[in-house]
Amino acid sequence: MNPEDRLVDLEIKLAHQEHLADTLNRTVYEQARRIDQLEAMLRQLAEHVRDRMPAAANEKPPHY
């Protein structure tokens, strides 16, 4: 393999590596964004449950 062919092969491999790195970066970004959304939803759910607990704790069960 002559030096020019080797250089072309290296450039092709580098282009594939750059594409892979970009794809992985986008994936990590999207996952982090989704985790942030899920954490916000979890906080809202926990707050909702906390707000409802005192009212439910003071109620007598139906069999009393």
N, C-alpha and C positions, 0 to 999 in steps of 0.2 A: 504494500500500500504506500503510495507516494505521500509526501508531506501535505500536499494540497488536499488530498482525499481525507487524510487524518484530521486536518483543520476543519473541513466541512462536517465530518462526523462529530467532532467536538462541539461545533456550533449548533448542530441539530440536538445533541444531548443537552446542551445548555438551555436551548429554547424549551425543550420538554421539562427540564427542571424548573425553569422560571414559571411555566404554565402550572405545574404541579404546586409550586409554592403559592402562587396567586389563588389557586383553587382551595388549598388548605386554609389560607388566610381568610377567604370569604366564608368558608365553612365554620371556622372558629368564631368569626364575627357574628354570624347568624345564630350560632349556638349560644353565645354570650347574650345576645339580644333576647333570645327566647327564654333563657334562664332568668334574665331580669324581669320579663313579663310574668313568668311563673311565680317568681318570688313576690311580686306585687300582688298577684292574685291570692297567694297563700296568706299574705299579711291581711288582705281584705277579708278573707274567709275566717282567719283567726279572730279578727276584730268583730266580725259578725257573730261568731260563736260566743265570744266573751260578752258581747252586749245582750245576748239571749240567755245566757246561763243564770244570772241573778234572778230574772223573772221566773224561769223554770224551777229554780231551786226553792223558791218560796211557795210554789203551788203544792197543794196536797194531792197525793195520788187519787185517782177516781174511786178507789175502793174505800176511802174514808168517809 
